[in-house]
């Protein structure tokens, strides 16, 4: 998706994933973006907004005016269609807690290399690995709320459950990045990386 909406209790954002820019949204704009699911008309959205409580004619006029301003402001973002077409999920984050757009997880400090520029000072002698049960619980908790996950290390492929972790991420997040030396890539496992950035 070109546009992603990141919910947040402090500053919800509309992110342009191609231009790598973002703009802040008001709470109302964030809520309206959620209604734009490809199955609703502008009139449907208006009726939803006025159905929450009894509204006067003046309040209804203000709602229509706010909707008009919203569609004008985001005319370059919103596309109109004559047929119903449910779109892919574009919502991430949460309204009640702050969640990042992307996260980076260091699976281990172990690496087959011992590069002098490594900020982790990773090496073949290191042996710390992220606890798989805690990690899977964490990933399950943020699934669908965070857009991008980077798996790194050390060399993340040295984690004994690396492929289980990667497959879960591929199933539950939009953008998966793997930072590896590539030394453990083989003809047998390279196809498993399809759908990720290595």
C-alpha positions in Angstrom: 0.0 0.0 0.0 1.2 3.5 -0.8 -0.5 5.0 2.3 -0.4 3.7 5.8 -2.3 5.2 8.8 -0.4 4.9 12.1 -2.7 5.3 15.1 -1.3 6.9 18.2 -2.6 8.5 21.4 -0.2 11.5 20.8 0.0 12.1 17.0 -1.7 9.7 14.5 0.0 9.9 11.1 -0.6 9.3 7.5 2.6 7.8 6.0 3.5 7.8 2.3 5.5 4.6 2.0 6.8 5.5 -1.5 7.9 9.1 -0.8 8.9 8.2 2.8 7.1 11.2 4.2 4.3 11.6 6.8 1.8 14.1 8.0 0.0 14.3 11.3 -3.7 13.5 11.5 -6.3 14.9 13.9 -8.3 12.3 15.8 -11.3 12.9 13.5 -9.2 12.5 10.4 -7.7 9.3 11.8 -11.2 7.9 12.5 -12.5 8.9 9.0 -9.5 7.2 7.4 -10.6 4.0 9.1 -14.1 4.3 7.5 -12.5 4.4 4.1 -12.4 0.6 3.6 -13.5 0.5 0.0 -17.0 -0.7 0.8 -18.6 2.5 2.0 -19.9 5.6 0.1 -19.5 9.1 1.3 -23.2 9.0 2.2 -22.6 5.8 4.2 -19.9 7.6 6.3 -22.1 10.6 6.8 -25.0 8.4 8.1 -22.6 6.6 10.4 -21.4 9.9 11.9 -24.9 11.1 12.4 -26.2 7.8 13.9 -24.0 7.9 17.0 -26.4 10.4 18.7 -29.4 12.6 17.9 -28.2 15.6 15.9 -29.7 18.9 15.1 -29.9 20.2 11.6 -27.1 22.6 12.4 -24.9 19.8 13.7 -25.7 17.7 10.6 -24.6 20.7 8.4 -21.3 20.9 10.4 -20.7 17.2 9.9 -21.3 17.5 6.1 -19.0 20.6 6.1 -16.3 18.6 8.1 -16.6 15.7 5.7 -16.2 18.0 2.7 -13.1 19.6 4.2 -11.6 16.1 4.9 -12.2 14.9 1.3 -10.7 18.2 0.0 -7.6 18.0 2.2 -6.9 14.4 1.2 -8.0 14.6 -2.4 -4.6 13.3 -3.6 -4.8 10.3 -1.2 -8.4 9.1 -1.5 -9.4 7.4 -4.7 -13.1 7.1 -5.7 -14.6 4.1 -7.4 -18.0 3.2 -8.9 -17.9 -0.4 -7.6 -17.3 -1.8 -4.2 -13.8 -3.1 -3.7 -12.5 -3.9 -0.2 -9.0 -2.7 0.2 -6.0 -4.1 2.0 -5.4 -3.2 5.6 -3.7 0.2 6.0 -4.1 0.7 9.7 -1.4 0.1 12.2 -0.6 1.2 15.8 -3.2 1.7 18.5 -5.2 4.7 19.8 -4.6 3.9 23.4 -0.8 3.2 23.4 2.2 4.4 21.5 3.5 1.8 19.0 6.3 2.3 16.5 5.9 2.0 12.8 8.8 -0.4 12.6 10.8 -2.4 15.1 14.2 -4.1 15.1 14.8 -7.3 17.1 18.3 -8.5 17.9 17.8 -12.3 18.0 21.4 -13.0 19.1 24.8 -11.6 19.7 26.4 -14.6 18.0 27.9 -14.3 14.6 30.3 -16.3 12.4 32.2 -13.1 11.6 34.0 -10.8 14.0 33.9 -7.5 12.2 35.8 -4.6 13.9 33.1 -2.1 13.0 30.2 -4.2 14.6 28.4 -2.1 17.2 27.3 -5.3 19.0 30.8 -6.7 19.1 29.3 -9.9 17.8 31.6 -12.9 17.4 31.5 -16.7 17.2 32.2 -16.9 20.9 29.1 -15.0 21.9 26.1 -17.2 22.9 23.1 -15.0 23.9 19.8 -15.8 22.2 16.4 -14.2 22.6 14.0 -16.5 24.5 11.7 -18.0 21.9 8.6 -18.2 24.1 8.9 -14.5 25.2 9.6 -13.4 21.7 6.6 -15.2 20.2 4.3 -13.8 22.9 5.7 -10.3 22.1 5.3 -10.7 18.3 1.7 -12.0 18.8 0.9 -9.0 20.9 2.0 -6.5 18.2 0.9 -8.5 15.2 -1.2 -6.3 12.9 -0.2 -3.1 14.9 3.3 -2.7 13.7 4.1 -2.4 9.9 7.7 -3.4 9.6 10.0 -5.9 11.5 13.7 -6.2 11.1 15.4 -9.3 12.4 19.1 -8.7 13.2 21.9 -9.9 15.5 24.7 -10.9 15.5 23.5 -13.1 12.7 19.8 -13.8 13.2 20.1 -17.0 11.2 22.1 -18.5 14.1 19.1 -18.4 16.4 17.9 -22.0 16.7 14.3 -20.9 16.0 15.1 -18.4 13.2 12.9 -19.9 10.5 9.9 -20.2 12.9 10.4 -16.5 13.8 10.7 -15.4 10.2 7.7 -17.4 9.1 5.6 -15.9 11.8 6.7 -12.4 10.8 6.0 -13.1 7.2 2.4 -14.1 8.1 1.7 -11.2 10.5 3.7 -8.1 9.3 3.8 -6.3 6.0 7.5 -5.6 5.7 10.2 -8.0 6.9 13.9 -7.2 6.8 16.7 -9.6 7.6 20.1 -8.4 8.4 22.4 -11.3 8.0 26.0 -12.0 6.8 24.5 -14.4 4.2 27.0 -17.1 5.2 24.2 -19.5 6.2 22.1 -19.0 3.0 22.0 -22.2 1.0 20.2 -23.6 -2.1 18.0 -25.5 0.4 16.8 -22.5 2.5 17.1 -19.5 0.2 13.5 -19.9 -1.2 12.1 -19.5 2.4 13.2 -15.8 2.3 10.8 -15.0 -0.5 8.7 -12.0 0.6 11.4 -10.5 2.8 14.2 -8.1 2.3 17.6 -9.7 3.0 
